[in-house]
């Protein structure tokens, strides 16, 4: 439950109940990713200690997923809660702050959480598979494709993947940070039609309805521009035991809609609303998918690959890339930061240090240190061999701003 800093007048693509337009009912037999957070999985707690598992909510979620599976949908469940469950199991009063304690507690909680899911899904005759991921699984193209194939085979077999971040082995550099972002990456990975973010509020609001009686529920965000402008304050709106908040859900929606995935924020205590949303009921906040999603390789560059370095560009190169969709040439590079090899992902920054895009480099940092600022025809004489004409080809380059550039 956050406070949107832009009004409806400033964000014309936000649909509130006063300007609601009915959309057609989506086709059947789709791929759905459902993410549920810790605040929805546990009972409210009056103290600092985590609440017990909300078994009725989990049972309803499992029953809903089973219903969707029978209707022909393929479903992936992204679940939080391992750390919270582990803390309750061990009688810890506070969420772990040190990495090693968090990893140990997550190992305890993950097994308990999966046991509960397995028992409940087994009641409906459905098999599940535990899939634990780290950011590194998305960083390398080879591992990304391998994980993608595993998901594809599980869904073909009618198995429900139950996904969580592998907190037991992950560390800061290889963490997603929150399961909202992880669920968006998974939705992209499996080519999902829908991403449902189940949370402790019913939808996004134009202001905090607890303090502003004029707050309007936002029913739909139907353009990249409106999504890019939508900034939400999360002060007081998050859970002490969850890691996400409304801001992380908007980030997840941005990633997913860029991949062509329709995204919905809705009440986690009512997972039975998901079939109603699929049937056309306007529950929660719906983020419309971009009509022309970038291809899978560019989505991986934008959201999967972890940049190994940074290239500082002059104004001419920035204009050529952002305004005219050109490749990056050595002549437009003013500085090379970091150490990297060819084909690794890099940040591309303007003279003020703002990131304008990301791309895969054709040269290592040592090679670029020798040829930055040079014309393409001068590269061979400096390096002693013929390299690529471009440093980052436009086919391997993604702009940072949604909708920017050609």
C-alpha positions as CSV (number, residue, x, y, z in Angstrom):
1,X,0.0,0.0,0.0
2,X,2.0,3.0,-1.2
3,X,1.7,6.5,-2.2
4,X,1.9,7.3,-6.0
5,X,3.7,10.6,-6.4
6,X,2.1,11.3,-9.8
7,X,-1.6,12.1,-10.0
8,X,-4.0,10.7,-12.6
9,X,-3.8,13.9,-14.6
10,X,0.0,13.4,-14.8
11,X,-0.3,9.7,-15.6
12,X,-3.1,9.5,-18.2
13,X,-2.4,5.8,-18.7
14,X,-3.4,4.9,-15.2
15,X,-6.9,3.4,-15.0
16,X,-8.9,4.1,-11.8
17,X,-12.4,3.0,-11.1
18,X,-13.7,6.3,-12.4
19,X,-12.3,5.7,-15.9
20,X,-12.4,1.9,-16.1
21,X,-12.5,0.3,-19.6
22,X,-13.5,-3.3,-19.9
23,X,-10.9,-5.5,-21.6
24,X,-11.5,-8.8,-23.5
25,X,-11.2,-12.0,-21.5
26,X,-7.8,-13.7,-22.2
27,X,-7.5,-17.0,-24.0
28,X,-7.4,-20.3,-22.1
29,X,-4.5,-22.6,-21.5
30,X,-1.8,-20.1,-20.6
31,X,1.5,-20.2,-18.6
32,X,1.1,-18.5,-15.2
33,X,3.7,-17.5,-12.7
34,X,2.3,-16.9,-9.2
35,X,4.5,-15.3,-6.5
36,X,3.4,-15.2,-2.9
37,X,5.3,-13.3,-0.2
38,X,6.1,-14.0,3.4
39,X,3.4,-11.6,4.7
40,X,0.8,-13.6,2.9
41,X,2.2,-17.0,4.0
42,X,2.3,-16.3,7.7
43,X,-0.3,-15.2,10.3
44,X,-0.1,-11.6,11.5
45,X,2.2,-11.3,14.6
46,X,1.7,-8.8,17.4
47,X,5.4,-8.9,18.3
48,X,8.8,-8.9,16.5
49,X,8.7,-12.7,16.2
50,X,7.4,-14.2,12.9
51,X,3.9,-15.5,12.9
52,X,3.0,-19.1,12.3
53,X,2.2,-20.3,8.7
54,X,-1.2,-19.3,7.4
55,X,-2.1,-22.8,6.5
56,X,-5.6,-21.9,5.3
57,X,-4.1,-19.4,2.8
58,X,-1.5,-22.0,1.6
59,X,-4.2,-24.6,1.3
60,X,-6.4,-22.3,-0.8
61,X,-3.4,-21.4,-2.9
62,X,-2.7,-25.0,-3.6
63,X,-6.3,-25.7,-4.4
64,X,-6.4,-22.8,-6.8
65,X,-3.3,-23.9,-8.6
66,X,-4.7,-27.4,-8.8
67,X,-7.9,-25.9,-10.4
68,X,-5.8,-23.9,-12.9
69,X,-3.8,-27.0,-13.8
70,X,-7.0,-29.0,-14.4
71,X,-8.1,-26.2,-16.7
72,X,-5.0,-26.7,-18.9
73,X,-2.9,-23.9,-17.6
74,X,0.8,-24.4,-16.8
75,X,1.7,-22.9,-13.4
76,X,5.0,-22.0,-11.7
77,X,4.9,-21.0,-8.0
78,X,7.5,-18.6,-6.7
79,X,7.4,-18.7,-2.9
80,X,9.0,-16.7,-0.1
81,X,9.0,-17.8,3.5
82,X,12.0,-20.0,4.0
83,X,13.7,-17.6,6.4
84,X,10.5,-16.8,8.2
85,X,9.6,-20.5,8.6
86,X,13.1,-21.3,9.7
87,X,13.0,-18.5,12.4
88,X,9.7,-19.8,13.8
89,X,11.1,-23.4,13.8
90,X,14.2,-22.3,15.7
91,X,12.4,-19.9,18.0
92,X,14.3,-16.8,16.8
93,X,12.7,-13.5,17.6
94,X,14.3,-11.4,14.9
95,X,15.0,-11.8,11.2
96,X,18.7,-12.8,10.8
97,X,21.0,-9.9,10.0
98,X,24.3,-11.8,9.3
99,X,24.6,-13.7,6.1
100,X,25.8,-17.0,7.6
101,X,22.9,-17.1,10.1
102,X,20.4,-16.2,7.4
103,X,21.7,-19.0,5.2
104,X,21.5,-21.5,8.0
105,X,18.0,-20.5,9.0
106,X,16.9,-20.6,5.3
107,X,18.2,-24.2,5.1
108,X,16.0,-25.1,8.0
109,X,12.9,-23.3,6.7
110,X,13.1,-24.4,3.1
111,X,12.8,-28.1,3.9
112,X,9.8,-27.4,6.2
113,X,8.1,-25.2,3.5
114,X,8.6,-27.8,0.8
115,X,7.2,-30.5,3.0
116,X,4.0,-28.5,3.5
117,X,3.6,-27.8,-0.2
118,X,4.3,-31.4,-1.2
119,X,1.8,-32.8,1.2
120,X,-0.9,-30.4,0.0
121,X,-0.3,-30.8,-3.7
122,X,-0.1,-34.6,-3.2
123,X,-3.7,-34.4,-1.9
124,X,-4.7,-33.2,-5.4
125,X,-2.6,-35.8,-7.1
126,X,0.0,-33.2,-8.4
127,X,3.8,-33.5,-8.3
128,X,6.0,-30.6,-7.5
129,X,9.7,-29.9,-8.0
130,X,11.9,-27.7,-5.9
131,X,13.9,-25.2,-7.9
132,X,16.3,-23.0,-6.0
133,X,18.0,-20.2,-8.0
134,X,20.6,-17.6,-7.6
135,X,21.4,-14.5,-9.7
136,X,24.4,-16.4,-11.1
137,X,22.0,-18.9,-12.8
138,X,20.8,-16.0,-15.0
139,X,24.2,-14.3,-15.4
140,X,25.8,-16.9,-17.7
141,X,24.0,-17.5,-21.0
142,X,24.7,-21.3,-20.9
143,X,23.3,-21.7,-17.4
144,X,20.3,-19.5,-18.3
145,X,19.4,-21.7,-21.2
146,X,20.0,-24.9,-19.1
147,X,17.5,-23.6,-16.4
148,X,15.1,-22.6,-19.1
149,X,15.1,-26.2,-20.5
150,X,14.6,-27.7,-17.1
151,X,11.5,-25.5,-16.6
152,X,10.2,-26.4,-20.0
153,X,10.5,-30.1,-19.3
154,X,8.9,-29.9,-15.9
155,X,5.9,-28.0,-17.3
156,X,5.6,-30.6,-20.2
157,X,5.5,-33.3,-17.5
158,X,2.7,-31.5,-15.7
159,X,4.9,-30.9,-12.7
160,X,4.5,-27.6,-10.7
161,X,7.9,-26.0,-10.2
162,X,8.1,-24.4,-6.7
163,X,10.8,-21.7,-6.9
164,X,12.7,-19.8,-4.3
165,X,16.0,-17.9,-4.1
166,X,18.7,-20.2,-2.9
167,X,19.4,-18.2,0.3
168,X,21.5,-21.1,1.7
169,X,24.4,-20.5,-0.8
170,X,23.7,-17.1,-2.4
171,X,25.7,-14.0,-1.4
172,X,25.3,-10.3,-2.1
173,X,26.7,-10.2,-5.6
174,X,24.6,-13.1,-6.7
175,X,21.3,-12.3,-5.0
176,X,18.1,-11.1,-6.6
177,X,17.3,-9.2,-3.4
178,X,13.6,-10.0,-3.4
179,X,11.3,-12.7,-4.8
180,X,9.3,-10.1,-6.7
181,X,12.3,-9.5,-9.0
182,X,13.0,-13.3,-9.1
183,X,9.4,-14.0,-10.2
184,X,9.7,-11.5,-13.0
185,X,12.9,-13.2,-14.3
186,X,11.2,-16.6,-14.1
187,X,8.1,-15.3,-15.9
188,X,10.4,-14.0,-18.7
189,X,12.4,-17.3,-18.7
190,X,9.4,-19.6,-19.1
191,X,7.6,-17.2,-21.6
192,X,4.7,-16.7,-19.2
193,X,1.4,-15.0,-20.2
194,X,0.7,-13.8,-16.7
195,X,2.6,-12.9,-13.5
196,X,0.6,-12.7,-10.3
197,X,2.2,-10.9,-7.4
198,X,0.3,-11.9,-4.3
199,X,0.8,-9.4,-1.5
200,X,-0.7,-8.1,1.7
201,X,-2.7,-5.3,0.0
202,X,-5.5,-5.7,-2.6
203,X,-3.9,-3.4,-5.2
204,X,-1.9,-0.2,-5.9
205,X,-3.4,3.2,-4.9
206,X,-2.8,6.7,-6.1
207,X,-2.1,7.6,-2.4
208,X,-2.0,5.9,0.9
209,X,-5.7,5.2,1.7
210,X,-5.0,4.8,5.4
211,X,-4.1,8.6,5.6
212,X,-5.7,10.0,2.4
213,X,-9.5,9.5,2.1
214,X,-9.3,10.7,-1.6
215,X,-6.9,7.9,-2.6
216,X,-8.0,6.2,-5.8
217,X,-7.4,2.4,-6.4
218,X,-5.4,2.0,-9.6
219,X,-7.0,-0.7,-11.7
220,X,-4.7,-0.7,-14.7
221,X,-1.3,0.8,-15.8
222,X,-1.4,0.4,-19.6
223,X,1.7,2.0,-21.0
224,X,5.5,1.9,-20.4
225,X,5.6,5.6,-19.9
226,X,3.0,5.4,-17.0
227,X,4.9,2.6,-15.4
228,X,8.2,4.4,-15.7
229,X,6.7,7.5,-14.0
230,X,5.0,5.5,-11.3
231,X,7.1,6.0,-8.1
232,X,5.8,4.6,-4.9
233,X,6.8,5.3,-1.3
234,X,7.1,2.2,0.8
235,X,7.5,3.8,4.2
236,X,5.3,1.9,6.6
237,X,3.8,-0.3,3.9
238,X,6.2,-3.3,4.1
239,X,6.5,-6.3,6.3
240,X,9.2,-6.6,8.9
241,X,9.7,-10.2,7.8
242,X,9.5,-9.8,4.0
243,X,12.2,-8.3,1.9
244,X,9.9,-6.7,-0.7
245,X,7.5,-3.8,-0.9
246,X,5.4,-2.0,-3.4
247,X,8.4,-0.5,-5.1
248,X,9.9,-3.9,-5.7
249,X,6.6,-5.1,-7.2
250,X,6.6,-2.1,-9.6
251,X,10.2,-3.0,-10.6
252,X,9.1,-6.6,-11.2
253,X,6.1,-5.4,-13.3
254,X,8.5,-3.3,-15.4
255,X,10.7,-6.3,-16.1
256,X,7.8,-8.6,-16.8
257,X,5.8,-6.3,-19.0
258,X,8.9,-5.5,-21.0
259,X,9.0,-9.3,-21.8
260,X,5.4,-9.2,-22.9
261,X,4.0,-10.6,-19.6
262,X,0.7,-9.3,-18.2
263,X,1.3,-8.6,-14.5
264,X,-1.2,-8.2,-11.6
265,X,-0.7,-7.1,-8.0
266,X,-3.5,-8.6,-5.9
267,X,-4.4,-9.7,-2.4
268,X,-2.4,-12.7,-1.2
269,X,-5.0,-13.8,1.3
270,X,-7.4,-14.5,-1.6
271,X,-5.5,-16.6,-4.1
272,X,-8.9,-17.8,-5.3
273,X,-9.2,-14.5,-7.1
274,X,-6.7,-15.6,-9.7
275,X,-9.2,-17.5,-11.9
276,X,-11.6,-14.6,-11.6
277,X,-8.9,-12.2,-12.9
278,X,-8.2,-14.6,-15.8
279,X,-12.0,-14.6,-16.5
280,X,-12.0,-10.8,-16.8
281,X,-12.9,-9.5,-13.4
282,X,-11.0,-6.3,-12.5
283,X,-9.4,-7.2,-9.2
284,X,-6.0,-5.9,-8.1
285,X,-3.8,-3.7,-10.3
286,X,-3.1,-4.9,-13.8
287,X,0.0,-3.9,-15.7
288,X,-0.5,-4.3,-19.4
289,X,2.3,-6.0,-21.4
290,X,4.3,-4.0,-23.9
291,X,2.9,-4.7,-27.3
292,X,6.4,-5.1,-28.9
293,X,8.5,-6.9,-26.3
294,X,12.3,-7.0,-26.9
295,X,13.6,-10.4,-28.0
296,X,14.8,-13.0,-25.4
297,X,18.5,-12.3,-26.0
298,X,18.2,-8.6,-25.3
299,X,16.0,-9.3,-22.3
300,X,18.8,-11.5,-20.9
301,X,21.3,-8.7,-21.5
302,X,19.0,-6.2,-19.8
303,X,18.0,-8.3,-16.8
304,X,20.0,-11.5,-16.7
305,X,23.7,-10.8,-17.4
306,X,25.6,-9.0,-14.5
307,X,27.8,-6.2,-16.0
308,X,31.5,-6.8,-15.5
309,X,32.5,-3.2,-16.3
310,X,31.6,0.2,-17.5
311,X,32.2,2.2,-20.7
312,X,32.0,6.0,-20.5
313,X,30.8,7.6,-23.7
314,X,30.9,11.0,-25.2
315,X,27.8,12.9,-26.2
316,X,28.0,12.0,-29.8
317,X,28.0,8.3,-29.1
318,X,25.1,8.6,-26.6
319,X,23.1,10.4,-29.3
320,X,23.9,7.8,-31.9
321,X,22.8,5.0,-29.6
322,X,19.8,6.5,-28.0
323,X,18.3,8.6,-30.8
324,X,19.4,6.7,-33.9
325,X,19.7,3.1,-32.7
326,X,23.4,2.8,-33.8
327,X,26.1,0.5,-32.5
328,X,28.8,1.7,-30.2
329,X,32.2,2.4,-31.9
330,X,35.6,2.8,-30.2
331,X,35.6,6.5,-31.3
332,X,32.8,7.3,-28.8
333,X,34.4,5.8,-25.8
334,X,36.2,8.1,-23.3
335,X,37.1,5.7,-20.5
336,X,37.1,2.0,-19.6
337,X,36.3,0.9,-16.1
338,X,36.7,-2.6,-14.7
339,X,38.3,-5.8,-16.0
340,X,36.4,-8.0,-18.4
341,X,36.8,-10.3,-21.5
342,X,35.1,-10.1,-24.8
343,X,31.4,-11.1,-24.9
344,X,30.8,-10.0,-21.3
345,X,28.0,-7.6,-20.4
346,X,29.0,-3.9,-19.7
347,X,27.2,-0.8,-18.6
348,X,27.2,2.1,-21.1
349,X,27.2,5.5,-19.4
350,X,26.8,9.1,-20.6
351,X,29.3,11.9,-19.8
352,X,27.4,12.5,-16.5
353,X,27.8,8.9,-15.4
354,X,24.1,8.0,-16.0
355,X,23.5,4.5,-17.4
356,X,22.0,4.7,-20.9
357,X,22.1,1.0,-21.7
358,X,23.9,-2.4,-21.5
359,X,25.5,-4.5,-24.1
360,X,27.9,-7.3,-24.9
361,X,31.4,-6.2,-25.7
362,X,33.5,-7.5,-28.7
363,X,36.7,-6.6,-26.9
364,X,38.4,-7.1,-23.5
365,X,39.3,-4.2,-21.2
366,X,42.9,-4.5,-22.2
367,X,42.1,-4.2,-25.9
368,X,39.7,-1.3,-25.3
369,X,42.3,0.5,-23.3
370,X,44.4,0.6,-26.5
371,X,41.7,1.6,-29.0
372,X,39.3,3.9,-27.2
373,X,38.7,7.1,-29.1
374,X,40.0,5.6,-32.4
375,X,38.2,5.3,-35.7
376,X,37.3,1.7,-36.7
377,X,39.8,1.6,-39.6
378,X,42.6,2.4,-37.1
379,X,42.0,-0.6,-34.8
380,X,44.0,-3.2,-36.8
381,X,47.1,-1.1,-36.9
382,X,47.1,-0.7,-33.1
383,X,46.1,-4.2,-32.1
384,X,48.0,-5.9,-34.8
385,X,45.0,-7.9,-36.0
386,X,41.6,-7.2,-37.5
387,X,38.9,-6.9,-34.8
388,X,35.2,-6.2,-35.0
389,X,34.2,-2.8,-36.4
390,X,31.9,-2.2,-33.4
391,X,32.6,-2.4,-29.7
392,X,29.0,-3.2,-28.9
393,X,26.8,-4.1,-31.9
394,X,23.2,-2.8,-31.7
395,X,21.9,-6.4,-31.8
396,X,23.6,-6.9,-28.5
397,X,22.7,-3.6,-27.0
398,X,19.6,-2.7,-24.8
399,X,18.6,0.8,-23.7
400,X,18.0,1.4,-20.0
401,X,14.9,3.6,-20.4
402,X,11.6,1.8,-21.4
403,X,10.5,3.0,-24.7
404,X,13.6,5.0,-25.4
405,X,15.2,5.0,-28.8
406,X,14.1,3.2,-31.9
